[in-house]
Amino acid sequence: MAPSAMSRGRDTNWTKSLSEAQPVPYWLEDPGKPRPEPALTGAETCDLLVVGGGYSGLWTALIAKEREPQRDVVLLEGREVGWAASGRNGGFCAASLTHGLANGLARWPEEIHTLRELGERNLDEIEAAIARHGIDCDFERTGEIDVATETYQAWHLRDWYEEIAREGLADGIEFLDADAVREQVNSPTFQAGLYDRRGVAMLHPAKLAWGLKRACLKLGVRVHEHTPALTLKPYGAGMTVRTPYGQVRARRVALGTNVFPSLVRRARSYTVPVYDYALMTEPLTAGQLASVGWQNRQGLGDSANQFHYFRLSADNRVLWGGYDAIYPYGGRVRAEYDDRPETYAKLAGHFFTCFPQLEGVRFTHAWGGAIDTCSRFSAFFGTAHQGKVAYAAGYTGLGVGATRFGAEVMLDLLAGETTERTSLAMVRKKPLPFPPEPFAWTGIALTKWSLARADAHAGRRNLWLRTMDRLGLGFDS
């Protein structure tokens, strides 16, 4: 929601709403949370070692076993499966592999139809895998609406819809005027919308991670939690990874560590951590839900540079997140950054501006977490140690769906195969790295200030942002 819309909110709507909010991720408190697997002790050997127990690593291990059931696979997780970004996100599982169609069209116009087809196929395959492995994660193929909350945003949405229609990319996407979008979800701030009816699913993010873990175990993957990978070094024809209580020797290694420092040191400069925050309400009553509409349960996101994302949970809570994207100086990932009351207060005010009819609703949970962002917003890939190690990172908040595609890319790279995926420019080329400090912090701070200024001035981008656009650089959560 743009600043001018937010200024209409009343502080009295949110002062009491946060009084009982627990500073923990709602999703991770689910009673169905599985017990962690034992830590690795001693030495193990395997064909494929997967480092990271989020979506990236879990999909890699699962697909590796599905492709080749006899392959011996080990997965290491430094804490517990799904505890980081995979268990803290909004649960938007998008078909887009490029952080949205606009970003993909701007960066890879020659390949955008292929990228879109691969993304749609990837989402279909996620849905099929969830059914095949009996994963109960509240999966709903509801779609998503991008909403305009300012007049200039409504104009931009209509212009964008006309552009993608000319490019043959508007199949399944519908432009909604103010009346039409409010028939879907009722907010006085909504002035237009773009409704992608099939390209996004809603799900319970932690349950997806836990379900993938169970599927991996069932197929014979050896999973070790509370086992951080400390070093990665060549060993004979393969690689060895040292852990606190042991080591693993593997023919091939796939790194799904994302926001955490890569074991391939040269890959570290391509990502920075961005902290994102979210609130979860108590369950809405039937009357409250009726006042909002939302019968089709779509995910929603607004069109500002500093944007919000929001959706309904299975028990009709509203998740409301986004807007602030906090980069800590030096790019450090620390637990203390997961809690930010000043952002919670800001988000609560924005929530009641969007839905004034929900005044009196309380928030039960408020939390944050780190996202791995890169300068082009979408995942990048690479190999190291003569092709024995592969990595994927930089999903920038859209990794719920795209990590499955990234897993397939890593496995293709490790197999030395030329496929439709590995032939993509998106896979073959990397984004520009971030500069060292203090230049990274200064550049990111200037970009954030410029984005907020653009939101306050009808989307007009200053010289700094126009220069960043020409260079293909950005900063986003």
N, C-alpha and C positions, 0 to 999 in steps of 0.2 A: 504494500500500500504506500502510495506516495506521501511525502511529508505533509502536504496541504490537506490530504484526507485524514491523516492521523491526528492533526491538530484539533479536529472536531471532537475527539474523544474526551470523556470526563474522567478525571483522576479517581473519583469516587467509585467508579466501576471496578477498579482493580486493587485498591489498597487492602481490602479484606480477602480478595480472591486468592491471594498467595499465602495466607497466614498458615495454612496446614500443608503446603506443598512439600513433599519429601525431595531432597536433592539427589535422587537416584533415578536411573532410566526405568520408565514404566515397564518396558518389554522384558527386562532382565529379572523382574520380580515375579514372573509367571511361576506358579507352583509346579508346572511340568518341566522345570529346568533339570537336565540330567546331571548325575554325578560326574565329576571330572575323571578322566582316565589317568592311570598312574604315570608319574614322571619316568623318564628314561633313566635307567641306571646301567652302567656297563657299556659294552660295545655291541653295536648291531650293524648288519650289512643289508643292503637292499638294491633293487634295480633303480627305483626312483625315490628320492627324498623330497618331500614337500615341506617348505618352511612357511608357517603361518596358518592359523586355524580360523581365519575369517572366510568370507565367501570365496575369495580368490584361491586360497589353498584348498578349501573343501571341494570346490568344483573340479580343481585340477586332479586331486586324488580320486574322486569319484569317476570322472570321465576316463582317467588312465586305466582304471580297473574295468570299466565297461568296454573300452577299446581292446584291451588285452587282459583277460581275466587272470592269466598266469603271472602277470607282472607283480613283483614283490614291491609294495609301496609302504612307506613310512611317512607319517605326518607329525611334525613337531609344532606345538603351540606354547608360547612363552607364559601365558596366563591360562585362561579357559576359553574354549571354543566359543566364538561369538561375543566376547566380552567388550570388544572395542567397537569400531564403526559398524560392524555387521550386526550388533545388537542394540545400537543406539539411534539408528537412522529413522526416517519417517515411514519406511515401508513402501515407498514408491518404486515399483519394479517396471522400468521403462524399456521399450524396444530400442530406443535410441542408443547407438554406440558412440555418438559424437557430442554428447552433452547438448542435445537438442538439434533440430533440423537446421536452424539458422547458423549455428556454429559449424556444422558439417558442410553446409552449402557454401559458406564463406571460405572454408579451408580446402575442401576436396570436391569442387564442383563436378569434375569429370567422373568421380567415383560415387557421387551421392546416391544414385539409384541403386548401385550395388550395396553400398553401406546400409541403405534403408532396408533392402531385401534381406540382407544378412541379419540385421537387427530384429526384424519381424520374425524371421525363422528362429532366432535365438530365444525370443520370448515364448514362441510356441513350444520350443524344446524344454524350456524351464517348466512350463505348465505340464508338459508330458512327463517330465522327470518327477515332479511333485506327485502326480497321479501314480506313476509306475512304482515309486518307492513308498507310497502311502504316507507322505509328509503332511501332517496337519499343521498348516501355517496360515489359515484364514485367507487363502488365496481367492481374490475376486477380480475378474477381468472387467473392471468398471470404466476404464479410461480416465482421462484427466482434462480439466478445463483450465486454460490460461486466461485469467481475467484482467480486464483493464479497470483501473480505479480512478483514472483521470481522462479528460477528453482527448488529450494528445495521444494517450496510450490506445484508446479506442480507434483513432485514426490509423495508428501504426499497425494495430492488429488487422484491420481491414486491408491495408496496403500489403501486409505480409501474406495474408490469405490469397490475395489476387496474384502475388508473385509466385507462390508455390503452386497455385493452380496452373499458371502459364508453364511452369517447369514440369508439370505432370506429377507433382508430389502431394497433392491435396486429397488423395483417396482416403476416405475414412475420417476426414477432418471437416468440421462444419463451423462457419462463422455465426456467432450469436449476437444479436443486438441486445440492448439493455433489458428489454422485456423478456426476451428468450433466455438470457443467462439467469435472470432472477426467477424464472419458472423452474430452473434446475436447482439453484441454491439462492436463497433470498437474503441479499445484503443490500442496504441502501447505497453502498459504495461501488457496486458493480455497474459498469457502463457498457461493457461488451465482453465477449469471450471467444476463444477458439477451443472447440471441443474435439479432442482426439478420442474417438469412441473405442478403439481397440488397442491402441499402442501403449497402454499403461495398465498394470494390475496393482491392486493394493494387497498387502500381506503383513503378517506379523513377523518382523525381521529376525528376532531371536529364535522363534520357532522354526524358521527356515534354516538357520545355521545349525540348530540342534538336530533337525531332521536330516540334514545333509551328513552330519556326523554319524548318526545312527545308520544311515545308508552306507557310508564308507566302512564302518565296522562290520556290517553284515556281509559286505563283499570281500572282507579280509584285509582291509587297510589297518595297519598298526598305528594307533593314535596315542601320542604321549603329550599330556598337558602339563602345565607348570614346568616346561622344559624350554627355556630360551636358547636359541642358536647363537653361540658366541663368536665363532670364527669359521671361515670357509677357506679351505686350502686344497690344492691338488694332492692326489694320493694315487700313485700308479696310473692306471688308465681311467681313474674316476676322481671323485672328490671326497673329502672328509669334512664333517661339521662337528665341532666340539661343543658340548653342552656342560652344564655345571657338574653333572655326575657321570658323564660318559661321552660317547662319540658315535657318529653314524658314518659309515663308508658307503658311498652310493655311486652307481655308474652315471646317473644324471641327477640334477638338482633343479627344482622349480621354486622360485622365491615369490611368495605372495605376501610380503611384509608391508607393502603399501606405505602408510604414513610413517612407519618406524624406519630407522636408518638401515639402508640396504647393506647386505653383506658384500655386495659389489660396490666398492667405494666410489667409483666414478659415476655411478647412477644417482648418488645422493643429491647432487646439485639440481636435478631436474624437478624435484618436488619441494614444497614447503607445507607445514601443517597449518591448517586454518580451523579455528574452533567455531563450531556451530551449536546453537542452543534451541531447546524445544520445551514446550509446556504440554501437559495432558490434563484435560478437565475430568471431573467426575462424570459418570454416565448421565447423558441427557434423559430427562423424563419424556414421555410420549408427547406432552404438550410443548415442551421446549423443542423437540425434534421437528414437530409439525410447524412451529413458527419459522424454522429455517428452511424447511422443505427437504432437499438433499435425498430424495427418494431413490435416486440412482447411485448414490454412494461414491461418486467420483472423487478422485484426488483433485485438488486445486492448487494453483500457484498464481501469484499476481505478477504484473509485467514490469515493475520497477527494477532498477539496477539492484537496489537493496530490497530483495523480494522475500515474501513469506510463502511457505508451503503448508497446506492443511488438509486434513482428511478425517474420516470417521474410523474408529476401531470397531472390532466385531461386537463389542458391547456398547456401542454408540457414545463413546467418549470422543472429544475433538482433540486431535493433536494439532498444535499450532507452533510452527518453528520458523527459523531463518532470520532474515534481516541483518543482524550483526554477523560479520565475518571477522573474527579476531585472530590476528597474526602475532604470536609472541616473539619478541626480539630474540634473534639467534635461532629461531626455528626449533625450539625445544618442545618436546612432548612430555607434559607433566600432569599428574593427577589433579593438582591444585587448580589447573585451568578448566577442569570439567564443571565447575560451579561458578556462576557469575550472576549474583542477585540483581545488579543494575540492568543486565540484559533481560532478565525475567520480568522486571517491572515494566520495561519498555514494551516487551512482547504482550504482556497482559493488557496494557493500554491500547495497543493496536488491535488486539482481539475484540475488545468491546466496542471499538470504533467500527469494525467490520460487522459485528453481530450485536447491536445494542439490545435486541430482543432477548438476549441471553444474560442480561444483567442479573447478578445474584449467583451465577454459576461459579463454582470454586475449582481451583486447580489442585490436583492431588500429587502431581509429580512435576519436577523441573530439573533438567539435566543438560549437559553438554558433552561434546566429544570432538576429537580431531579428525579432520578430513585431509587426505593427501591431494593437494591441488598442483597442477602444472600450468605452464604459461599458455597452453592451448586448450585447457579445460578437459580434455579427453585423454584416455589411456595411451601410454606409449609402451614400447616393448624392446627387448634387447637380449643378447646372449653374451656370455663371457667364458673364459677358460676353454677356448677352442670348441665352443658349442656345447660344452657339457653342463652349462648353467644357463637357465633362461629366467627372465623376470618380466613382470608387468606392474605398472603403477600409474598414478596420476588420474584416477577416475573422477575426481573433483565432485563427489557427492552423488553421482549417478552410477555407482558400482553395484547396486542390488541386482540389476539385470546384466550389465556389461561385463561383470567379472566372469560370468560363464563363458562368454566369447573370448575373454582374455585367457582363460584356462586352456581353451582349445588352441589358441595361438601359441602359448608356451609349449604345449605338447607337440604341436607341429614343428616348432623351432628345434626342440630337443631331438626330434626324430630326423631332422635334416630334410624335411619334406617341403617342396614348393606347392602350396595350395592356394585356393582362392583367397584365403585369409592372409597368408604370408606375403602374397603379391601386392597387397594394398599399400598405397603410399603412407597411409596412417600407421601401418605396421613397420614399414621399411625406414621411415624417417622419424627422428625424435624432435620434440619441441626445443626451443631455446632454453638453456639452463637459467636459473636465477643467479644473480650476482652475489658475491660474499657480502657480509655485513661490513659497514652499516648501510651499504647501498641497497640491499634487499629491503630492509625495514623502511628506509626513506622512500624508495619507489612504491612500495605497497601502500604506505601511509598516504602518499600523494594521490595514488590511484583511488583509494577509498574515499578521500576527501572530494576528488573530482566526480566520482560516481554519485555521491550524496548531493553534490551541487547540481549535477545534471537532473536528478530526480526533482529537485526544488525549482528547476527552471525549464519545465516542459520538455525534458529529455535532451536539451541542447548540450552537446559534448564540447568541452574546452580543448585548447590546443594540446594539452598533455594526452587526453583520451584519444584525440584524432591521430596523434603521432603513434600511440600504442596500437590503434586499429591498423594503421598502415604497416606497422612492423609485425602484426599478427600476434601481439602480446596481450595478456590480460591477467586479471586476478579475480577469483570468484570462489564461492562455496557451493 
